[in-house]
Amino acid sequence: MNKILVLGAGLVAGPLVRYLLDHGFEITVASRTAAKAQKLVDGYSKGRALEFNVDDKDELRRLVSQTDVAVSLLPAARHIDVARMCLDLDKHMVTTSYVSPAMRALDEQAKKKQLLLLNEMGVDPGMDHMSAMSVIHHEEQLGGKLIGFSSWCGGLPAPEANDNPFGYKFSWSPKGVLIAARNAALYERAGRVIEIDADQLFANPAIVEIPGLGAFEGYPNRDSVAYKEIYGFHASVKDMFRGTLRYPGHCKLYTGLIGLGLLEDGPKHDFRNQTYLGLMEELFGRPIHQALPAKLGLEPQDSPLEALSYIGMLDDRPIKIPSGSLMDLLAVLMSETLTYKPGERDMLIMRHDISFSYEQGNRKECVTAIMLDYGIPDGDSSMARTVSLPAAIGVRMLMDGRLKERGVHVPVIPAIYTPILKELQELGISFRETRQLL
């Protein structure tokens, strides 16, 4: 196998495409914007770029039929279409996104066809699974029994680049970030399953210390409890939590945005002949600097006024897009203003706290594993590297015949994660482990 189709040429695609081209594979990058795809393959004789409309099923079939492995970097909702096309045409597929129930339902069909649908091959999800399971399996070999699991991950501006009221800059899809902020969450503490509604996701942030960097806010990430089965945890594990890290102040800000309805992805509005300020006054009243805080029952300094003003949401100028949801409008403005300046770095933080009991010595210990990675000034972001390199290594292993697994998989077994973690370490992406008695 030598031909790889990469669907999507967004912010995280570059390291994956270059890695695979550097290893001699033939790569076709298909993107809505052909210029973005072309930029990824410039200078490579085995790379080609194509314009691709994701709604064109005939073109998708043609592209998949000409490849050995399809890598979907499209929006998450599109992966299932690619997966079904791959199954129909007897092709493997790799994605960096979460496994959906619809994707999971393809497991038996993929096994019967001797195909691999390898999902969650990014950083979160992806490297979080790999690094955590590496610790767990190692401690189990030493006689440890897993009793508690907590994992945090955050993609943020490096401290010197943290210069806006959002405490955030975009290193991946702006709307994807906002959609993720509307997920409900589920986790387990002391044997009790706790459900968090989407509207309350940011209401009670935890404080998480990262050595050398200080305190961050954390909030729960989707359904943590489901990972007890995915990870193969036994019933005695009473603590199961996966969360997202942000700079202090983030959770209060997003609670305010949710309260204002600005993170709603429907209904669609007609923005023609409207200004940003006019829309906000129409929604909340005037003068906006009094009406908006009053809507939330907050003092002006505790409301999202400063953040909304920073991105231009309170400007008296015409709205750029003709129509869309309030989330669409926010995503466009944030993508224009919350950007990395030349030479600035992003930062990827991951922290696991995994607890074990040991019969020998009748003791309990917590293993803490921390990864801290920075982007390359004027080069690849840390987000791009940590999302796409695990997938790229997985694709290479599949192409080389080193991955024998078939069906729908995530990287929680040693045959997948061990060689990937080893190569990531060689590429400068690794974890530092410490342990302490409980």
N, C-alpha and C positions, 0 to 999 in steps of 0.2 A: 504494500500500500504506500502511495506516495502523494496522493492528491487530497488537499484539505480545502474545504469551503468555510470561510469566516463570514458570518452574517452580522453586519453592523461594524461601524468604524468610529465608534464614540470615544469618549475620554479615556477609557481603559484598554482599548484594543491594541495600541502600539507595541508594548512589550511582547505580547503574545505573537503578533504577526512577525516581528523581527526575529524572535527566538526560533520560530519554526522555519523561517526562511534561512536563517543562519545554519540550521541543521539540515539544509538541503532539500526540504519538501517543496512541492509546487503548491502555491497558495493563491486562491481566488478570494478577494475581499469584495463583498457585495454590500452596497450601502445606498441609502436614499440620496446621499450627496456624493456623487462620484469623485469629486475633488478630494474629499476627506479620505476615501479609500485609496486614491492614487498617491496621496502623500505618504501613506503607510508602506507602500511597495516601491517607491522611487529608489532607483539604484540597484534593484534586485531583478535579475533576468528571469527568475522563476516566480515572480509575483505579478499578478494582474488585478486591475480594479474594474468594477462594473457598477453602473447605476442599477438600483434594485428597489422596486416598490413592494413592500411586504404584503400588500393585499393582492398581488398578482400571483395566484396559486400556480398557474401554468409555468411562469418563470421560475418559481420556487422548485417545482418538480424538475424542470430542466437542469437547474443548477445542482440540485441534490443528486440527480442521476449521473452527473459527471464527476462526482467526488467519491472519496473513500470514507471520510469522516466530515460531518458538518459540526461546526462550532457556532452555537447561537449566542450572540451578544446583543440580541434584540431585546426590547422590553419584555418583562417576564411573562406577560399574558400571551406572547407570541410563541413561546417555546413549544407548547403542545402541538401547534400546527406543524412545526419543524419536525418534532418527534414522530408524529404520525406519518409524515411524508418519508422520513428515514426508514421507518418500519416497512412501509409499502414498497420501498425501493431497495431494501436490504442494505442499509447504511448505518454506521455507528453515529452517535451524537454526544457532544459534550457541551455543558452549560455551566455558568457560574452562579445560577440562581437557585432559589429554594425549590424543592420538589413539591409540586401541587398534587392534590388528590387525583386529578386527571392524569398527571404524569405517572404517579404511583400505580394507577390502574393498568398501565401498559407493561408491567413487569413480566407477567406470564407470556404475553405475546413476544416480547423481546427475547426471553429465554428460549422460546420455541424456535425463533429465527436465528438464534446464536448471535444476537446483537447486544451491544452495550450502550445503554443510555446513562451516561455518567453526569450527575448533577452536583450542584453545591461545590464547585471546584474553584471558588474564589478565595476571599479572605474571611468574610463573614456573610454567608456561610462558606466554609472551606477549610482554611488554615486553622480556624477555631476547632473544628472537629478533629483534624489531623493531630494537632499539638496536644489536645486534651486526651485523646485516646492513646497517644504515645505514652503520656505520663501514667495513665490508668493501667494499661497493659504491663508496663514496667513494674509498677508497684505491686500489682497482683502476682507477678512472678516472684516478688520478694516476700510474699505472704500477706500483703495488705488486702483489706476488704473495704471497698468503696462505701462511704457513708454520706458524703455530701459533695455537691458540685455547684460551683458558681463561676461564671465566665463573663467577661466584659470586653467590648471592642468599640473603638472610636476612630473615625477618620476626621482629622481636624487640621486647621492651620498650625504650623509650628509656632511656639510662643512668640517669636519675634514678628510673625505675620498675623497675629491675632489682634486686629486693629479696627474692628467694626462692632456695632451693637449686637449682632447676631452671634458673635464668637464662632463664625463658620464661614468657609469659602467652598465653592463647589469643585470637587474633583471627580464627580460622576453626575449622572442625570439629575438636573434640578427638580423636575417633576417627580422623579423616582424618590428623591429625598422627602418631598412633601407627602407623597402617597404613603410612605413608610411611617410618617408621623400620625397617620390616621388608623393604624392597626390597633386592635384590641390585644391584650396580652394575658398569658396564663403561666403561672409558675407554682412551685411547691416550697413551702417553708415549714419545717418541723412536722412534716406529714400532712399538712393542710394545704389543699389546692386553692390558690387565690386567683380570682378572675378580675381583670382590670378592663373596664370599658374604654373605648377609644377616646372618649371625652375626658377621661381621668388619667390618661397615660403619663402625663407629665406632672401630676398633682403632688406626688410625694417622692421627690428624687432622693436617691441614696448619695452619700458622699464616699467617693472611692479615691484612695491615695495611690499615686504612682510615684515611686521613689525617684527623686531628682527633678520632678515636675510639679508636685504638689497635689492639691485636691481637685477632683472633677466631679461633675454631677452624673448620675446614672439612672436610667429608667429601663423597665423590662422590655425585652425584644420578642414580640410575637408569642408563639406557643412553646414554652420551654418544656412543658410536661411531656409533649410528644416525643422529645428526644430521649426520654428514659427507654423507650422501646427501640428507637433507632440506634442508640448507643449500646443496647443490650444490658442496661442496668437492672440489677435485681431489686426485689421489693423492699429491701432494707435501706435503700437510698431514700432519705426523707427530705432532702434539700436539693432542689433542682431549679437553677436559675440561669438565664442567659440575658444579658443586658447591653445597652448602648451607652457610651461615654460621650459627654459634651462638657464644654467649659461652663463654669458657674454662671448662672443667670439664664441659661438656655431654657430650662424647664418652665420658669415663670413667664418668659416671653412667649413660648409656644402655647402655654395654657391660655394666655390672653388672645393669641391669634385664633385658637379654637373657639374661645368664647365669643369672638366677633364673627365667626362663621367664615373667616377668610381661608380656611383650609378645606372648604367644601368643594368637591369636584362636580357639582351640579346644583341647580340647573344652569343651563347656558344663558349668558346675558348678551344683549346687543350693545356693544361699546362704541358704536359709531356716533360721532358728534358729542362724545362725552370726554370730560377731563378726569384725571385721577382724583383731584380734589372734589369735583362735582359728584362723582360716584360715591365717594366716602361720605360726603354730606347728605346725599340721598339715602344712604344706608343708615347713618347714625345721627344725623342732625348737624346743626351749626350753632356756634363756631366749632369746628371739628376738634380743636385742642381742649375743649371742655366736654363736648358731647361724647367723644370716644371713651375717655376715662369713665364718664358717668355711666355709659352702657355696661361697663364691667364692674362698677362700684369701687373703682380704684382712684388713688391720687395720680395726677399726671405722671409723676416720676416713676410710678410703679406699673404704668400701662405700656403698651407697645408703641407709644407715640414716637419715641426717638428712633426706634428700629424702622418703623414704617416711613418716617421722614427721610431716613438715610437712603432707602432704596428708591425714593421718589413717589411713593404711594400717596403722598399728600401734596404733590406738585399740581399747580394749575396749568397743566399742559395736556394736549390731546392724548388719549390712550392709543398705544401703538397697534394693538391687535383689534380686529373688527368685532370679534365675538369670542366667547369662551366662558369657562367657569371662573369663580373668584380664585380658585387654586391656580388655574392657568395664568391669570393675570399676575398673581404673586410670583409664580415660577419664572415668568419672563423677566420681571423686574429684578428678582434676586439673581438670576443668571447673568444679568448685565452689570450688577454692582458688586456682588460677592465673589469677586474673581481674584485669582492670584496675579500679582504684579510680576514683571520680569525679575528673575532672581529669587523670588520667594519660594519657600519650601512648605509642603504639607507634611503631615505626621500621622502615622498609624500606630495606635496603642492597642495592645491586647493583654489581658490579664486573666489567668485562671487561678482559682483557689479551690483545690481538690482535697477532700479530707478522707483519711483512711484509718481503720482500726487494725491493729496487729496483735495476734494472740501472743507472739513472742514478746515478752516484756510487758504484756498487758497495757499497751499504750495507744494513743491516738496522735496522728500527725497531719499537718496540712502542708501540701506541696503547692507552692506558688510559682507559676511560670509566667514570665512577662516578656513580651516582644515590644520593642520600640524601634520604629523604622521611619526614616526621613526621606522626602523626595529629593531629587537631584536638581539643584538650581538651574533653571533654563533647560532642564531635561525631563525625564520621566517622573511623574508624581509617585509618591509612595503608594497611593491608592491604585494607580495603574499597575505598578509592579506587583503588589500583593494580591490584587484581584486576578490579573491575567497570567502571571507566571505559573501558579499552580495548575491552571487549566492547560497551559502550553506544555508543561512537563507531562501531564496526564495524557494529552494528545500524542506526544512523542512516544510514550510508553505503549500506547495502544497501537500506533502505527508500526512500532518495532516488534510487536507481538509479545511484549512483556506483561500486558494486562490480559488475563485469561477470564476474568469475571464477565458474566453475561446477565442481562436483565437491567432493571433500574437500580442504580447504586449511588451512594454518597460515600465520601472517602473516610470511612470509619474502620476499615480493616487494614492490618499491617501490609498486605500485598500492595495496597494502593498508597497509603500514607508514608510508609518508611522510605522508599526511594525518593518521593517528592520532598519530604522534609530534609533529607540528606542533600539533595541538589539545591534546595532553597538556601540552606546554610552555606553552601559553596558560593552562592550568589549574594551572600551578605545579609540574608534574612533569617534570623534565628531567635530562640528563646533563651532566657536566663532563668534557671530554677533555684529556688531556695526552699527550705523546709523548717518547720517549727513544731514543737510539741503543743498539743491542745490540752 
